Amino acid sequence: MTLILLISTQLHANDYNMSNFYGNWKVVKIDRIAGSRLLPTNAVSQVTQTIRLEKDKINLLGYVSKNVTYKEKTIQINKEHRGDRTMTIYYGHLPERKRLHQVSAYKDDFIFINFEIIDSRHIVFLLLGHVYTLKR
């Protein structure tokens, strides 16, 4: 069993610019959440896969999408507002966060996937009932 400790570091506003996150990311951990539609054995097989983020293209677990645009937003988290089902904090992932920086990838004006920037080396996303942790 591998234990990965994610430490949220203080990032400056410029650090959240999506262009700082283009490149290859490796899946290092997958956590199953309630309601998962993906069998655990299928999720485990995706650990160590590489995801590539580019200015207008994403290669996500073998699925390539072109003409992608990104929109960023910062969400304040407090006891009354723990996010919604599109956010990993809703499912108890890194609950100590005071704010969540979310980047939505759009394809044809629809959200393709939401990424959460944890720090300059870690991002996470939800897919089919799992939280995927990616590392540079």
C-alpha positions as CSV (number, residue, x, y, z in Angstrom):
1,M,0.0,0.0,0.0
2,T,1.4,3.4,-0.9
3,L,0.7,6.4,1.3
4,I,0.9,9.8,-0.4
5,L,0.9,12.9,1.7
6,L,-0.4,16.0,0.0
7,I,0.6,19.2,1.7
8,S,-1.2,22.3,0.5
9,T,1.3,25.0,0.0
10,Q,0.6,28.7,-0.3
11,L,0.5,29.5,-4.0
12,H,0.4,33.1,-5.3
13,A,-2.4,34.1,-7.7
14,N,0.1,33.9,-10.7
15,D,0.8,30.2,-9.8
16,Y,-2.8,29.2,-10.5
17,N,-2.5,30.2,-14.2
18,M,-3.4,27.1,-16.2
19,S,-0.4,27.5,-18.4
20,N,1.8,26.6,-15.4
21,F,0.1,23.2,-15.4
22,Y,0.5,22.2,-19.0
23,G,2.5,19.0,-19.6
24,N,2.6,15.4,-18.4
25,W,1.0,14.3,-15.1
26,K,1.2,10.8,-13.7
27,V,-1.7,9.1,-11.9
28,V,-0.2,8.2,-8.5
29,K,-3.4,7.4,-6.5
30,I,-7.0,6.6,-7.0
31,D,-9.5,6.7,-4.2
32,R,-13.0,5.1,-4.6
33,I,-16.0,7.2,-3.4
34,A,-19.5,6.1,-2.7
35,G,-21.5,5.5,-5.9
36,S,-18.5,4.5,-8.0
37,R,-19.5,3.0,-11.4
38,L,-16.0,1.8,-12.1
39,L,-14.9,-1.6,-10.8
40,P,-11.9,-1.3,-8.4
41,T,-9.8,-3.5,-10.5
42,N,-10.3,-1.2,-13.5
43,A,-9.3,1.9,-11.5
44,V,-6.2,0.2,-10.1
45,S,-5.0,-0.6,-13.6
46,Q,-5.0,3.2,-14.4
47,V,-2.4,4.0,-11.7
48,T,0.9,5.1,-13.3
49,Q,-0.9,6.2,-16.5
50,T,0.1,9.6,-17.9
51,I,-2.3,12.4,-18.5
52,R,-1.2,15.2,-20.8
53,L,-2.6,18.7,-20.5
54,E,-2.0,21.2,-23.3
55,K,-3.3,24.6,-24.2
56,D,-6.1,23.3,-26.4
57,K,-5.9,19.5,-26.0
58,I,-6.2,16.9,-23.2
59,N,-5.1,13.2,-23.3
60,L,-7.1,11.8,-20.4
61,L,-6.5,8.1,-19.7
62,G,-6.3,7.4,-23.4
63,Y,-9.1,9.6,-24.5
64,V,-7.9,12.6,-26.5
65,S,-10.0,15.7,-26.8
66,K,-9.0,18.7,-29.0
67,N,-10.2,22.3,-29.0
68,V,-10.4,22.4,-25.2
69,T,-10.6,25.7,-23.3
70,Y,-10.1,26.3,-19.6
71,K,-11.9,28.4,-17.1
72,E,-10.5,28.9,-13.6
73,K,-12.3,29.9,-10.3
74,T,-11.4,30.0,-6.7
75,I,-14.1,28.8,-4.2
76,Q,-14.1,29.7,-0.5
77,I,-14.9,26.7,1.6
78,N,-16.4,27.0,5.1
79,K,-18.5,24.9,7.5
80,E,-21.7,26.0,5.8
81,H,-20.4,25.5,2.3
82,R,-18.5,22.2,1.7
83,G,-18.7,22.4,-2.1
84,D,-20.9,20.4,-4.4
85,R,-20.7,17.1,-6.1
86,T,-18.3,18.4,-8.8
87,M,-15.6,19.0,-6.1
88,T,-13.5,16.4,-4.3
89,I,-13.9,18.2,-0.9
90,Y,-17.6,17.3,-1.1
91,Y,-16.5,13.7,-0.7
92,G,-14.1,14.4,2.2
93,H,-10.9,14.7,0.1
94,L,-8.5,17.0,1.9
95,P,-11.2,18.6,4.0
96,E,-8.9,21.0,5.8
97,R,-8.7,23.3,2.7
98,K,-10.1,26.8,3.2
99,R,-10.3,27.5,-0.5
100,L,-10.5,25.3,-3.6
101,H,-9.0,26.3,-6.9
102,Q,-10.9,24.6,-9.7
103,V,-10.1,24.6,-13.4
104,S,-12.8,23.4,-15.7
105,A,-11.9,22.1,-19.2
106,Y,-14.6,22.9,-21.7
107,K,-15.3,21.2,-25.0
108,D,-18.0,22.7,-27.2
109,D,-19.2,24.9,-24.3
110,F,-19.8,21.9,-22.0
111,I,-17.6,21.0,-19.1
112,F,-15.4,18.1,-20.1
113,I,-13.6,17.6,-16.7
114,N,-12.9,19.7,-13.6
115,F,-9.4,19.7,-12.1
116,E,-8.5,21.0,-8.6
117,I,-5.1,22.4,-8.1
118,I,-3.7,21.2,-4.8
119,D,-0.2,22.7,-5.2
120,S,2.3,23.2,-8.0
121,R,3.0,19.4,-8.1
122,H,-0.4,17.9,-7.4
123,I,-3.8,18.1,-9.1
124,V,-6.9,16.0,-8.6
125,F,-10.1,15.2,-10.5
126,L,-13.3,13.2,-10.1
127,L,-14.1,10.5,-12.7
128,L,-16.7,7.7,-12.4
129,G,-16.8,7.7,-8.6
130,H,-13.1,8.0,-8.1
131,V,-10.7,10.8,-7.0
132,Y,-7.6,10.7,-9.2
133,T,-4.5,12.2,-7.7
134,L,-1.9,13.3,-10.3
135,K,1.7,14.3,-9.7
136,R,4.3,16.0,-11.9
